[in-house]
Amino acid sequence: MKVLLLLLLLSISFDASATAGPSVQKFQVHKGDTIYSLLQRFYFNQSQINQILQSKKSFSKQYSLFPKQIFWVTVDDKKKLTRLIFFHPKKDESLVFWRAPTDSGFTFEPLKFTIKIKTTRGFVKGSLVGSIQNKVPSLDLAYRFLDAYKLEYNLNKDILRNSPFVMTYEEKYLMGQFIKYGEVLKTGLKLKGKTDTRYFIKTPRGGSFVSVKNRPDSRPLFAPVDYLRITSDYQRRRFHPIKKRRIAHMGVDFELPRGSNIYASLAGEVLKRGKNRAAGRYVAIKHKNGLITYYNHLSKLYENITPGTQVSTGQLIGAVGCSGYCTKPHLHFAVKKQGRFVNPAKLLRAYPFNQKKQLQQEIATLKKKSSLL
């Protein structure tokens, strides 16, 4: 059935009058919609709905609904097969709910998108996020643009009004229809009177934003993850999403899928490991330079990572999760210096240790290209 569904997905036509295959229509999720109500709307009977919802935990967190979300409904009258297709916001895959005369269920299907590269330019008027959204209606792209600079700048102070920006990004299409935005590939932003250009370099497990001019290689710590999507900064007064009050956030949060690799930022000795109500599953590592790094909310902490154990720079120590006070999978990364928590962003390189060699080669290539222009 999985192979059949994939073949049908690839063969659908947006011409509803076509007779050589299933028809497809685009719909939007409305406020208050649930998986239950959508299945009911498209004539899944109660038994079929119950069968699907019994496994809701396996898809509900990755495919949570939100207003104006696009989904497809395909109907094959000949095969009497109806499918509701939802597109994963980050991965190149879809979640398909299907019903046939005698059966129903769901499946995850890989997708191969057509990628179009677009570039937009503008000037900062008000907030940088709002200025980007005025050009491209995507909050995710706007925040992704910020990721290119957050480790080196205070974007609230270092951007002047009317500063120019430029962004090159991906758009993803399926059968000629726009589905979602992809990665930000290149950024340019005037900061402190100079334009800082960043390039996103893809790696086997993620990627990093790099600059051919500003390379903070003197920073002591490597990134603890393969992909830096920063969802919460170091803040003295952050509104806590669970406790619903302002509490100091003494670290940086990196959002990644559950199970993503977590690495030791620097060689050192495991100071402690454990699990508590707030941090969830965690580990702390003490380094020879006096810093202590903390890794919270892990789904897995490897058994060999025990107090007193020596770890090397970039060693795999655990996996991203959502244990403790947490609303979605992420790594809370914190650093102590002389007994006090400090801002990790000022100590981190923008890439993990395992990306160092590839990024050095890519930067050298970029420098050669820029010198020829």
N, C-alpha and C positions, 0 to 999 in steps of 0.2 A: 504493500500500500504506500510506503514511503517513496519508493521509486516512481510509482504512478502519480503521486501528488506533485513531485518535482517536475515530471514531464508535462503535467497539465499546467503547472504554474508558468513554465517556459513557453507554452504554446498558446496562452490566452491572448485574446484580441480586444482592443478597446472599441471595436465596432460592434455594438450590441446587435446589429442586424445580421452579422456574419453567421453563416451556417456551418462553417468548417471548424467549429471548436466552441469552447465555453465562452460566454460573455462575461465582462467584468465591469463593475461600477466602483467609483470612488466615493467614500463616505467620510464624514468627520465625526469624531467623538464629541458628544455634548456634555456639558456640566451635569453631573449626576449619573452618567452612564456607568454601568458595571459590566463585567464579562457576562454575568447572569442575564442582565437586561438586553444586552446585544444579541446573545444567543437566542433569547426568546423572540426578539424582533425579527430574526431571520429564520424562524420556524423550526428551531431545534425543540423537540418535545422534552418533557420533564425528565424522562429516563435518560435521554442523551445528555442533557445538561448536567444531571447528577453524575453521570459517568465521567464527564470532563472535569467537573469541579472537585472530584475526589483527589485529583492530582494537581490541584491549584498551586500548591507550594512550589512545584517544580518550575512554574513560569510566572507567578504573580509578581515577584520582586523585580525580575528583569524586564517584564513587559507591563509595567503599571500604566494605567490609562491617564490621559490628561486632555483637557479641552482643546479642540481643533486638531487633534492628532488624526492623521490620515490613515485609513485602512481600506483594503480592497475586499469586495465580495464577488466571487466568481460562481457562476451557475452553469452546469453542464446538463442540459435537459436530457440528452441522449443517455448519459450514464447516471442521471438522477443524483448528481453529486454537487453539494453546495460547500463552499469554503470561505471562511473569513480569514484574511491575511493581514497580520500586524508586523511592522518592520522594527527590528531592534534599533534603538537609538545610537548604539555604538558599534555593534558587530554587523558584519555583512551576512545577516541571516534573517529569517522571518519565522513567526509563530503562526501555524495554520490550524484553525479549528475546522473540522470537516464533519459532514453527515451524509450518509448514504441510506438507502431504504432499510438496511438490516444492521447497520453499525454506525458508530461515530467515534470521534477521538480528536487528538491533536498531535502535531509533529513539529519539530524544528527543522527548517530547510535552509541550506546554504544558498546564497545569492551571488551572482556575478554582475556587478553594476558597470555601466558605462560611465567613465569619469570625465567631467568637463572642468577645465581649469579657468577660473575667473579672477579678475583683479578689480578692486574698488579703491577709490581714493576719497579723502575728505579732510575736514578740519575739525578740531576738537572745539565744540561749542556746548558748554555744560559739562557733563560727564563723558569720559572716553567711551564707556560702555554704550551710553545712549547715542553718541555720535556714530559709532559703528553700526548700531541697530538701525539708524536712519538710512544707512546705505544698504545693509543686508539684514533682513528681518530674522535674525537668529541670536538669541541670548547666548547659546552655547559657543558660537563662533566669537562673539565679543569677549567672553571670558577666556576663551582659548588664546585670543590675541594677548590678553594680559599675562598669561602664563609665560610668554616669551621674555618678559621683563621683570617679573615679580621678585626674582632672587637678587636683583642688582639695583633696583630703584624703588623709591617710595612714590608710587604713581599719583598719590593724592597731592604731593608737593612739587614733583619734578616736571609736571606737564603745565605749560602755559596755555592760556586761552588762544584759540586759532592756530595751535600747533598742527602741522600737517601730519597725516598718517596714510599708509598704504597697506593693503592686505591682499595677498594671493591665496586662494582657497579652492577646495574641491566641491563640486556638486555631483551628486550621484543619481543616475537615471536607470530606470528599468523599462524596457520596451518603449523608449521615447518619453516616458513620464518621469518628472522630477520626484524623487522619493525623500532625499534628505541631504544635508550638508556633510561633507567629510572633514578632512584635516586642514588646518591652516598651514600653508607651505612656506610662506615668506611674509615678514612684517617689516614695516618701517615706521618709525615714530621719532619726532623731534623732541629730545629731552635735554635739558640744560643747555639749550642753544645749538645742539648738534643732532643730526639725524642718525639714529642707531638702527641698523638693519640686522634682522635675524633670519636664519634659514632653519627650517625643520628638516633634520636628517633622520630618515627612517632606519630602524635596525630590526633584526629578526624578532625581537620581543617587544619593541616599542619605538622609542626615538626621543630626540632632544632638540631644543632650539639652540643654535650656536651662532656666534658672531666671528667674523674674520678679524675683527679689531679688538673687541673686549673679551678676553679669555681669562676668567678668574681661576687660573690653575694654582694660584698660591693658596687658595682656600683649603682648609685641612680635611674637610669631609666630602666624600662622594655621595651622590644621591642614593637613597636606600631602595629605590624602585626603578623599573625600566622606563616608566612613562610618568612625567610630572604634570598631572592635572591638579592644580591647587584649588581646593574648595573652601579652605578656611585658613586665614593667616594667624600669625602670632599677634594676639590682642590682649590688652589689659582688661577690656570690658566688652566681652562678646555675649550676645544674646544666645543662651544655651537652648538648642532645639528640643531638648527633653525636659529639662528643669524649668524652662520658660522664665528665666531671669538672667540678669547679666552676671557672668562669671568670667574670670580671667582664663584665656585660652593660651596656655604656655607652650605652644608648639605649632606645627604646620600640618594640615591634613592633605593627604594625597589620595584622590579618589581613583580606584582601580577595581576591576572585576574580582569577585571572591576567588581566592586561590592563587592570585598573582604573586610572583616571587618577591621576597623581602631580603635585602642583603645588609651585611654589616657595613656601615659607612666608613669604617677604618679598623685596622687591626687593633685588638685589645683583649681584655679578659672579661668573661661573663660575670657580672656583678651579682645579678639576681634574676630569677624568672618566677612567674606565678600567674595568678588569676584573681581579680577582684571585681567588685560590682561596677566600678566606674571605668577602669582601664581595660577590663576584660582580660584576655590572655595577653601577657606582656613579657618583655625581656629588657634588661638594662646592661649595657656594655661600657666598661671603663677603659679609657685609652691612655697611652703613655704621655700624651700632651696635657693631661689633666681633665679633659672633657669626658662627660658621661652621656651616652646617647640612649634614648628610650624609644621603644617600638611597641605601640599599643593597639588593641582591638584585633589581634591576630586570630585567624581561624585555625592555624596550625603552628606549633613551635616544635622544631625538630628535637628529638630525644637527646642528641649529642650536645645540644646547647644547654649546658648545666653550669651552675656557679663554679668558678675556678677554671673553666675551660678557656683555652686560648683560641681566638678566631682570627682569621686573616681578612684583609681588606677585600670586600666584595663577596665574602663567603655567604652562601645561602643559609639563612637562619630560620625562616618561617614563611607563612603565606598570609596574604591580606584576608581580613574577615570583617565581622561586625559584632564581636563580642563586647560585653560591657555596655556603657551608655553610648548608643550608636543608632543611627537611622538608616544608614546604607554602608556597604563595604568601603572601607578606606583604611589607610595607615595614618595614625597620629604619631608624628615624629617630633621628639623633643630633645633638647640639649641642655645639660647643666654645666656651668663654668664657675669654679670656685664656690660651689654649693648653691648657686642660684640659676634658675632657668633663664636662658637668653634666647634671642630670636635665631632659630636655625637658618633662616634664609640668608643671613649674613655670613654663614660659615660653609654653606653647601655649594658644590659645583652643580651644574645643571644636568649632569649625567652620572650614571652609575659606573663603577670601576670597569665592568665588562664591556662598556661602550668606548672606552678611552682610545684604544688603538684605531678603531674604525673612524671615530670622529676626528682624530688627528689627521688621518688620510683625507677625509672629506674636506676639512678646513684648508688643507694644503691645496687641494684641487680648486676650491672656491677662490683662494687667493690668486692662483694662476689665471683663472678666468677673469677676475676683476682687474688684474694688471693689464690684460689685453684689451679692455674696453676703453 
